Amino acid sequence: MTLLHHRVEGPAHAPALLLGPSLGTSLSVWDRQATALAHDHRVVRWDLPGHGGSPADAMPAEPTVADLAERVIALADALGIETFAYAGVSLGGAVGAWLAAHHPRRVSALALLCTSARFGPPEPWHERADAVRARGIGPLADSAPDRWFAPGFAAGHAETVAALVADHRAVNPAAYAACCELIARLDLRDELARITTPTLVIGGRDDAATPPAHARALADGIPDAHLVEIARAGHLACVEQPRAVLAALRAHLATDPSEPHPTRDQAPDSSGAFSRAEAMAVRRAVLGDAHVDRAIAHTTAFTARFQDFITRYAWGEIWTSDALDRRTRSCVTLTALVAGGHDEELAMHVRAALRNGFSPEEIGAVLLQTAVYCGVPAANSAFKVADRVLAEERPSAPTPRPAPPAGAETKSFGDDEETP
């Protein structure tokens, strides 16, 4: 069996993560996530037959998704990888679903991006295969951006799109046509219920190739699957919204595969505490990777136990619990920080509130209420902090300032200012 072309990144002894590409792309479709994921994983990206560096004869004349999946297993075996997490886009995602259904002991976690259990009726795929055999790959490569991206993305990201189109143009036409016919035959709907691997489904809300309904069908069909829909993302969401995809993958892959996969309202151990990995995933989701990375980088031997305490208790037991949703927790946290006069922490949690879906107006409403219950001087200081943070978070356009408490006299943050 011809080995698929691949690239390995990350520590040799880290947990393995295999990344599968979409039809018409190469392993470079994962460029925007691979480096970050390789901090914690041994990342293996692979090319479809006839795509990127994989030879066209790496697939039989009339392939099935099982043929592709078995070649992924052969690649893992050749690299000495027994178990692995797997994430795949489109056709690469379908390969992952088949692997999880038929090799459940090999796949520790599964992420399905912009893919489907059945990519529509077979006729259009047969027609595409015939067109490629007759006219070559060029016309499809020219039209690929319209299939791949939400309206407007290609115009603003010409260099990125040009590189992807160049990869598409280099695909072997016979291999591409064979993949089209594979997709025409593919139907995994009856196999979804067999998947017991912890699964994340990611859909792009502007995906014309596999619309959100396909992602929802996967999430409904796979037991206990989690669904994330990403706004302003088309079929290649990992290219179009790289940070959102990376955040979702990190949170999903952070779960220790040796522990039971936790649901949102159930802890994986008898003590009621979530795993450290799950706690760190929630901490990153609320505060952002940049803040958490800075905190970790600045940890010393003296502060290490305190950082561990914060991670385990604040994020592993409080914020991870579903007793309150994250928006409610942001309200409680903002109010408590105003009452305590903790301005540095308040700035951090104003940013967290934005990440949890608050608008500037809603943050202003919370702070206005603190003027009644925590005191006007405390609220006045809080408005100054929030005003600065909101301006920093939206540097390209002036941020509407939340209305200050009645009687509060405010200036731009940083000016000497007296509390009324």
C-alpha positions in Angstrom: 0.0 0.0 0.0 1.4 3.4 -1.0 1.8 5.6 2.0 0.0 9.0 2.0 2.2 12.1 1.9 2.2 13.7 5.3 3.9 16.2 7.6 4.7 15.6 11.3 5.0 18.5 13.8 5.2 18.7 17.6 6.8 16.7 20.4 7.4 13.0 19.5 5.9 11.7 22.7 2.8 14.0 22.8 -0.7 12.7 22.1 -1.1 12.2 18.3 -3.5 14.3 16.3 -4.3 13.5 12.7 -5.6 16.3 10.4 -7.5 15.4 7.2 -8.0 17.8 4.3 -10.9 18.6 2.0 -11.3 17.7 -1.6 -9.2 20.0 -3.8 -6.9 21.1 -1.0 -3.6 19.9 0.5 -2.4 19.6 4.0 -1.7 23.4 3.9 -5.5 23.9 4.6 -4.5 23.4 8.3 -1.6 25.9 8.3 -3.5 28.3 10.5 -4.0 25.8 13.3 -1.2 23.2 13.0 1.5 25.2 14.7 -0.6 26.0 17.7 -2.0 22.5 18.0 1.6 21.1 17.8 2.4 22.7 21.2 0.4 20.0 22.9 0.1 17.3 20.2 2.1 15.3 17.7 0.3 16.7 14.7 0.2 14.6 11.5 -1.3 16.2 8.4 -1.9 14.1 5.3 -2.7 14.7 1.7 -5.5 12.9 -0.3 -4.3 10.8 -3.2 -3.3 12.9 -6.1 -3.4 16.0 -3.9 -0.4 17.8 -2.5 2.5 15.3 -2.2 0.4 12.1 -2.3 0.7 10.1 -5.5 -2.4 9.5 -7.5 -1.9 5.7 -7.3 -2.4 5.9 -3.5 -6.0 5.0 -4.1 -7.7 2.2 -6.1 -9.6 3.0 -9.3 -13.1 3.0 -7.6 -12.3 4.0 -4.1 -14.6 4.1 -1.1 -14.3 6.1 2.1 -13.2 2.9 3.8 -10.2 2.7 1.3 -9.1 6.2 2.3 -9.6 5.5 6.0 -7.5 2.3 5.8 -4.7 4.3 4.3 -4.9 6.7 7.2 -4.6 3.7 9.6 -1.6 2.5 7.6 0.0 5.9 8.0 -0.6 5.8 11.7 0.8 2.3 11.9 3.9 3.4 9.9 4.5 6.2 12.4 4.1 4.0 15.4 0.8 5.7 16.5 -1.6 3.4 18.2 -4.3 5.9 19.2 -4.9 9.4 17.9 -7.3 12.3 18.0 -8.6 13.1 14.6 -10.0 16.3 12.9 -11.0 16.5 9.3 -12.5 19.0 6.9 -15.2 17.9 4.4 -14.1 14.7 2.8 -11.3 14.5 5.4 -14.1 14.7 8.0 -16.0 11.9 6.5 -12.9 9.8 6.7 -12.7 10.6 10.4 -16.3 9.6 10.9 -15.7 6.2 9.2 -12.6 5.7 11.3 -14.5 6.4 14.6 -17.3 4.1 13.6 -15.1 1.2 12.5 -11.9 1.6 14.6 -13.3 3.1 17.9 -10.3 2.0 19.9 -7.9 3.9 17.7 -9.7 7.3 17.7 -9.6 9.1 21.1 -11.4 12.2 20.0 -13.1 13.3 16.8 -13.7 16.7 15.3 -15.8 17.0 12.1 -15.5 20.3 10.2 -17.8 21.4 7.5 -18.6 17.8 6.5 -21.6 15.5 6.1 -22.7 11.9 6.4 -24.1 12.3 2.8 -23.0 15.0 0.5 -26.2 15.3 -1.4 -27.5 13.3 -4.4 -24.9 11.4 -6.4 -25.7 12.9 -9.9 -23.8 16.3 -9.4 -20.7 14.5 -8.2 -20.7 12.2 -11.2 -21.2 15.2 -13.5 -18.2 16.9 -11.8 -16.1 13.8 -12.3 -17.0 13.7 -16.0 -16.2 17.4 -16.4 -12.8 17.1 -14.8 -11.9 14.1 -17.0 -13.1 16.0 -20.1 -11.8 19.5 -19.4 -9.2 19.2 -16.7 -9.0 20.7 -13.2 -8.6 24.3 -14.2 -12.2 25.4 -14.5 -13.1 23.9 -11.1 -10.0 25.6 -9.5 -11.1 28.9 -10.9 -14.6 28.6 -9.3 -13.3 27.1 -6.0 -13.4 30.4 -4.0 -17.1 30.7 -4.6 -17.7 27.2 -3.2 -15.2 27.5 -0.3 -15.8 30.9 1.3 -18.5 33.2 2.5 -19.2 36.2 0.2 -16.5 38.9 0.5 -13.7 36.8 2.0 -11.8 36.1 -1.2 -11.6 39.8 -2.1 -10.0 40.7 1.2 -7.6 37.7 1.4 -6.2 37.5 -2.1 -2.9 35.9 -1.1 -4.4 33.2 1.0 -7.0 32.3 -1.6 -4.4 32.3 -4.4 -2.3 29.8 -2.6 -5.3 27.5 -2.0 -6.4 27.8 -5.6 -2.8 26.9 -6.7 -3.0 23.7 -4.6 -6.3 22.9 -6.3 -4.9 23.5 -9.8 -2.1 21.1 -9.1 -4.4 18.2 -8.2 -4.3 15.1 -10.4 -7.5 15.2 -12.5 -8.0 11.4 -12.4 -7.6 11.3 -8.6 -9.9 14.2 -8.2 -12.6 12.6 -10.4 -12.2 9.3 -8.4 -12.7 11.3 -5.1 -15.9 12.9 -6.6 -17.3 9.4 -7.4 -16.3 8.3 -3.9 -18.4 11.1 -2.5 -21.2 10.2 -4.8 -21.3 6.7 -3.2 -20.7 7.9 0.4 -23.5 7.5 2.9 -22.7 7.3 6.6 -26.1 8.1 8.0 -26.7 4.6 9.3 -23.3 4.4 10.9 -23.4 7.6 13.0 -25.0 5.9 16.0 -22.0 3.5 16.2 -19.6 6.4 17.0 -18.8 6.4 20.7 -15.7 8.7 20.4 -16.1 12.1 22.0 -17.1 14.2 19.0 -17.2 17.9 18.1 -19.1 19.0 15.0 -18.2 22.4 13.5 -20.3 24.0 10.9 -20.0 27.2 9.0 -23.1 29.3 8.9 -22.3 30.4 5.4 -21.3 27.0 4.1 -22.9 26.5 0.7 -21.3 23.1 0.1 -22.4 21.5 3.4 -24.9 23.9 4.9 -25.6 24.1 8.7 -28.3 21.4 8.4 -25.6 18.9 7.5 -23.7 19.7 10.7 -26.9 19.5 12.8 -27.7 16.1 11.3 -24.2 14.8 12.3 -24.6 16.2 15.8 -28.0 14.6 16.2 -26.9 11.3 14.8 -23.7 10.9 16.9 -24.4 10.1 20.5 -23.5 13.0 22.8 -21.8 15.0 20.0 -21.3 18.8 20.6 -22.1 21.2 17.9 -20.5 24.6 17.2 -21.7 26.9 14.4 -19.3 29.6 13.3 -20.6 32.9 11.9 -19.1 34.3 8.7 -17.6 31.0 7.8 -18.0 29.1 4.6 -16.8 25.6 3.7 -13.2 26.1 4.7 -14.0 27.5 8.1 -10.4 26.6 9.3 -9.1 29.1 6.7 -11.8 31.7 7.0 -12.2 31.8 10.8 -9.0 30.3 12.0 -9.1 31.6 15.6 -12.7 30.4 16.2 -11.8 26.9 14.8 -8.6 26.7 16.9 -10.4 27.7 20.1 -13.1 25.1 19.5 -10.5 22.4 18.7 -8.4 23.2 21.7 -11.3 23.1 24.1 -12.4 19.7 22.7 -9.0 18.1 22.5 -8.0 19.3 26.0 -10.1 16.5 27.5 -7.9 13.7 28.8 -8.8 10.7 26.6 -8.0 8.4 29.5 -10.9 9.9 31.5 -14.6 9.6 30.7 -15.6 12.4 28.3 -17.4 15.0 30.5 -20.7 16.4 29.6 -21.4 20.0 30.4 -23.2 19.2 33.6 -21.3 16.1 34.8 -17.8 15.9 36.2 -15.6 13.0 35.2 -14.5 11.9 38.6 -16.2 11.0 41.9 -15.0 14.1 43.7 -17.1 16.3 41.4 -14.1 18.2 40.0 -13.4 18.4 36.3 -10.0 17.4 35.0 -7.2 20.0 34.9 -7.3 19.8 31.1 -11.1 20.6 31.0 -10.5 23.4 33.5 -7.8 24.9 31.4 -10.0 24.7 28.3 -12.8 26.7 30.1 -10.2 29.2 31.3 -9.0 29.7 27.8 -12.5 29.9 26.4 -13.5 32.7 28.9 -10.3 34.7 29.2 -8.7 34.0 25.8 -5.5 32.2 24.8 -3.3 35.4 25.0 -4.2 36.1 28.6 -3.7 32.5 29.8 -0.5 32.1 27.9 0.9 35.3 29.5 -0.2 34.0 33.0 1.5 30.7 32.4 4.7 32.3 31.0 4.9 34.6 34.1 4.4 31.7 36.5 7.3 31.3 39.0 8.1 28.7 41.5 6.6 31.1 44.1 3.3 31.6 42.2 2.9 28.1 40.7 0.7 26.7 43.5 -1.6 29.8 43.3 -1.9 29.3 39.5 -2.8 25.7 40.1 -5.3 26.7 42.7 -7.0 29.1 40.3 -7.2 26.6 37.5 -8.6 23.8 39.7 -11.1 25.7 41.8 -12.1 28.8 39.9 -12.1 27.2 36.4 -12.4 23.5 37.2 -15.3 23.7 39.7 -17.0 27.1 39.4 -16.9 28.2 35.8 -17.1 24.7 34.4 -20.4 23.9 36.2 -23.6 24.3 34.2 -25.5 25.4 37.3 -25.2 29.0 35.8 -24.6 29.9 32.2 -21.5 31.9 31.4 -23.3 35.2 30.8 -24.8 35.0 34.3 -21.4 34.2 35.7 -20.0 37.3 33.9 -22.7 39.4 35.5 -22.0 38.1 39.0 -18.2 38.5 38.5 -18.4 42.0 37.2 -20.6 43.1 40.1 -18.3 41.4 42.7 -15.2 43.0 41.2 -16.8 46.5 41.2 -17.9 46.0 44.8 -14.4 45.0 45.8 -12.7 47.7 43.8 -10.5 45.2 41.9 -9.9 47.3 38.8 -7.2 45.1 37.2 -9.4 42.0 37.6 -12.4 44.0 36.3 -10.6 44.9 33.1 -9.8 41.2 32.5 -13.5 40.3 33.1 -14.8 43.0 30.9 -12.9 41.3 28.1 -14.3 38.0 29.3 -17.8 39.4 29.2 -17.3 40.3 25.5 -16.1 36.8 24.8 -19.2 35.5 26.6 -21.4 37.4 24.2 -22.1 40.7 26.0 -22.4 43.9 24.0 -20.9 47.1 25.3 -24.4 48.3 26.0 -25.1 45.3 28.2 -21.8 45.7 30.1 -22.8 49.3 30.7 -26.2 48.2 32.0 -24.5 45.9 34.5 -22.2 48.6 35.7 -25.1 51.1 35.9 -26.9 48.7 38.3 -23.7 48.4 40.4 -24.1 52.1 41.1 -27.2 51.4 43.0 -26.0 48.4 45.0 -22.2 48.9 45.2 -22.1 52.7 45.3 -21.6 55.5 42.8 -17.8 55.9 43.5 -17.2 52.2 42.8 -19.3 52.3 39.6 -17.6 55.5 38.5 -14.2 53.8 38.7 -15.6 50.7 36.9 -16.9 52.8 34.0 -13.5 54.2 33.5 -11.9 50.8 33.4 -14.6 49.4 31.0 -14.4 52.5 28.8 -10.7 51.9 28.3 -11.1 48.1 27.7 -13.9 48.6 25.1 -11.8 51.1 23.2 -8.9 48.7 23.2 -11.0 45.8 22.0 -12.4 47.9 19.1 -9.6 50.0 17.9 -10.9 50.3 14.3 -14.0 52.2 15.3 -15.1 54.4 18.2 -16.8 52.3 20.8 -20.1 53.8 22.1 -19.5 54.6 25.8 -21.9 53.1 28.2 -24.0 55.7 30.0 -22.4 56.7 33.3 -24.4 56.6 36.6 -26.5 59.6 37.2 -24.4 62.3 38.7 -21.1 60.7 37.8 -18.6 63.0 36.1 -16.3 61.1 33.8 -13.3 61.8 31.5 -11.1 59.6 29.4 -9.5 56.8 31.4 -6.1 57.8 32.6 -7.0 61.4 33.4 -6.8 62.6 37.0 -10.4 62.4 38.0 -12.3 62.8 41.2 -15.2 60.7 42.3 -18.4 62.7 42.8 
